[in-house]
Amino acid sequence: MNTENNESNCIAEILMTIYILQKNACCCGDSCLDTCDRGFLGTPATTVLANTRPVMLYTCCANGNPWSMPTTKENITCEAGTTSTTCSPVFRVEKVDGNCATFRVLAENTDPVTSATNPYMATNSFFTMDLSCVCAVRCLNDTCIECM
């Protein structure tokens, strides 16, 4: 973490780490704590390559509920904490630029055959968020998202 710059944002730094890991996803033999900023995607012994560390975002004004966004580009309003076929609280970091990040909304994979190994699917729904609005990030298990 950058301690010399007062403009530093720990959320932005964690999301930048996740973004870089996803961009350079490969299977590593390192072992360390299972934290958001762990230096590899997947597990050290995995044979399946993970390319995404799904995250949930929490804002100070959502009363402890995760941020939720539409899974499509339709004009849909999602309440914090909403999980449905049209809203999801699970995202993939696509870009970090200073104190802003762009996320792809991930939808729940409902295919009974593949959902156990690939619990999320990529959507074509994106949003950009000012990270000073985010007070917590929850990382979910690393996974492989097709077409990433």
N, C-alpha and C positions, 0 to 999 in steps of 0.2 A: 504494500500500500504506500502511496506517495505521502510522506509526512511533511514534506517541505512546502507543499502547495495547499493553501487553505481552501482552494476551490475544489479539492479532491472530494469524490463521492464514492463511498465504499460499494454501493450498489452498482454504480457504473463500472468500477474496476472488476467486480465479480462477473458482471455480464460481459465485459470485454474478454475476460479469461475464457468464459464459456464459448463465446463467439469464435475465438482463435482455436480452441480445441475442436469445435465442430468443423471449422474450415479445414483443419489439418488432421481430421480423425484418422487414427490408426490404433492398432492394438499394441499395448505396451506391457512390459513385465513389471513395472513399478508397483509398489504397494504403499498406500498411505491412508489416512483417514477418509471416510466416505463423506466428504464435504462438497459444497458447490464448486469450490475452486481446486478440487483434486486435479492433478496434472495429466489425466488421461480419461478417455471416454470408455465406458464399459467396465468390466472387471478384469483383473490381471490374467485370470485363467480362461476368459471367454474365447470362444472360437467364432462367435458372431461379432462382426464389427459394428460398433455403435457409432452413429454420426450425429446424434442429437442428445442434449441434456435438457429435457423439458423442464420448464419453470412455471411457477405460479407467482403472481405479483400481489402484494398487499399494499394498499394505500392507507393513509391515516384517517381518511374520511369514510371508510367502508365498514366500520364497526366490526373489524376482525374477519370479514369475508374476503375471499380472493377476488381480484379484478376479473371481470368476465367480458368477452367480446364476441360479436357475431362470427359464425363460421362461414358466412357468405358475404358478398358485397351488397346484399339487400339492406334496405333501411330498417334495421331491427335494433331495438333498444334492449340491452341485457343488464339486469340488476346484478350488483356484486354478489358473487357466490352462485350464480345461476349456471347449472349444467343441464343442457338439453340438446336436442338435435340441431338447434339453431344458435346456441350460445355455448362457449367453452371458457374455462378459467386456465387452460393449459396452453403454453406458448413456446415457440422456438426463437432464440435470439438470431436475428438476421443481420443486424448491423448496430454498431455502437459508435456514436459520433459525439465526443465530449460528454455532456450530461444528458444526451438524448439517445434512445435506443429504438430500433425498429424491430417489431416482433411479427412472426407468422402465427396465426391462430391454428392450433392443432385440434382436430376433432377426434372423438373416441372412435376407435376401430370396432365396428359391430360385427365383423365377419368372425363367426365362431371358430373357423379353422386357423386364422392368422392372428387373432386378437391376443392370444396368450404370449406370443413372442413379439408382436408389434402392436402395442396397445393404442397407438395414435396414428392418425393419417394427416398428411399435409393438406391444408386448405389454400385457397387463393385469396384469403382475407389477411390483410396486414394492418398494423397501426404503429404509430410512433408516439413514444411517451417521454415526457420530461421526467428524468429519473429523480429529481428532487421531490416528486410526488410519491415516490415509492419508499415505504418504510421497511419492507421486508421482502425477501425472495425465498421461496421454497423450491428446492431442486427435487425433481422426481428421478426415478431410476433411468439411467442412460438407456437409449433404445436406438433402433435403426428405423428411420423414416424413409420410405421409398421415394425415389425421384429427388433426393437431396444431393 
